[in-house]
C-alpha cells in the first residue's frame, strides 16, 4: 500500500518537534534567568551622592511621599524631586550642614544632583504611576516600607511575574486612595475584602493581555 504522506514529511515533523522543544527550553531558561535576584536587582542599594534618609523624612517626620515625588499622582513617572524641593525646608533647617553642601551648590548653580535611580523599569515596559495610585495601589506594594529605610534599596522584584500576579488578583493590594502613601496602614478588617469592595466600586479591570504593559 502506498504511503499517504511523502517521506519528507517525517523530516519536517522531526525538525518541527526539535524547534518546539528548543523554544520551550529557551522560554523556561529565560524565565528562570530573569527571576534571579542578581538579574532583577532585588537588594540593589547604591550609595547616593547626598545622604538622604527616608526613615527620617518619611518615617519620623511623617512627610508624605507626594511632597517630593509629586509627579507620581499627576502622570506616569514618579520623578526624582528637583533641588528646590529640598531647599524649601533646608534654607532654614540645617542650612549650614556640610552634608548638604552639594544640595546648596545645586540650588545656586542649577546643576542637577546626580542621584542614582534604584527602581528601573525596562524600556519595553509601560507603567503608569497615576493609574495605580488612582486605583488605590499603595507605594508599599511595589517599593516596600520606604519609611523604614535609611538608604533605599529595591525590595520587590518588579518583574513580569509580580505584575501579573497583582493584575490577576489585585484585591490584596488595593486600599482607599487617600491611604496609598500611609505606608504603615493597618486595616481594621480583612484587606482582601476592602480591596474587593473598592474594585467593585471603581469597576477596576487590570489588563492581563500583552498590550496592557507592552506598548
Secondary structure, 3 states (H helix, E strand, C coil): CCCCCCCHHHHHHHHHHHHHHHHHHHHHHHHHHCCCHHHHCCCCCCCCCCCCCHHHHHHHCCCCHHHHCHHHHCCCCCCCCCHHHHHHHHCCCCCCCHHHHHHHHHHHHCCCCCCCCCCCCCCCCCCCHHHHHHHCECHHHHHCCHHHCCCCCCCCCCCHHHHHHHHHCCHHHECCHHHCCCCCCCCCCCHHHHHHHHHHHHCCCCCCCHHHCCC
